[in-house]
Amino acid sequence: QPVAEADAGSWQETRRSRPGGDGADHGVRSRRLLRLYAHIRNRRRTDPEARVPRGASVQHAGGSRMVDLSVKIGDLTFQNPVQPASGAFSWEYNEVIDLNRLGALVAKTICREPRLGNPTPRMAETEAGIIQSIGLPGKGIDYFLENIVPEYAKFEPPLVVSVSSESIDDFAALARELSVPDVDVIECNISCPTRNTTGGNFALQEEHTKEVMGAIREATDKPVW
């Protein structure tokens, strides 16, 4: 029997299966449903049916069978490797997601003294995205310790504080001042917009990089990234 005739017969049977001809008791209507004719004709499928393997299950976030994503860097253990980039996140995002699910929290790069940043305009839209040169504006280390650190301390993940300066001495001073219990890691931003007295960028010169990192290391026992 041609497939078209068999399908037509199935449609007629479906229309007669309920008063008013509005579908069968199994819920399949007479109109096409992605060629599910085998079910309408009550025929056994000859190909193997897709089945979930026996014993398979889905575990919720707190299930005992979840994969351990914890990572260890130095003496610190993080519950997972996910942490936001400096300057792209804030504790205020807790209104949107649960920050305690992150591996670490990373604060926007701070400088020792208040900084206005670059003059406007400092953002430009292009076809490929946005080019920006903000210049690390901020209110300084004292404001950060008194107002920002307590906000991050409300959450469980370790706090990584990114620091930047225009001199080696200020880098060392920042490291000393951030050696407080609620700060877990000091991240050294030696490429934006740090400039030494001879010009150029700390990170672009091997000797300057060595000097600034050595001064930071001597000033604090905190992990330095």
Protein Blocks (a to p, Z undefined) as FASTA:
>chain_A
ZZklmmmmmmmmmmmmpghiiacfkopafbdehhiakmmnopacfbdcddddehiacddf
kbckbccfbdcehjbccfbfcdcdehiacfklmmmmcfklpmbdcdddddfbdcebjadd
fbdcdfkbccddekppaebjklmmmmmmmmmmmpmbdcddddddfbfklmmmmmmmmmcf
klmbdcddfkbccdcfkgpjfklpmklmmmmmmmmmmmpcbdcZZ
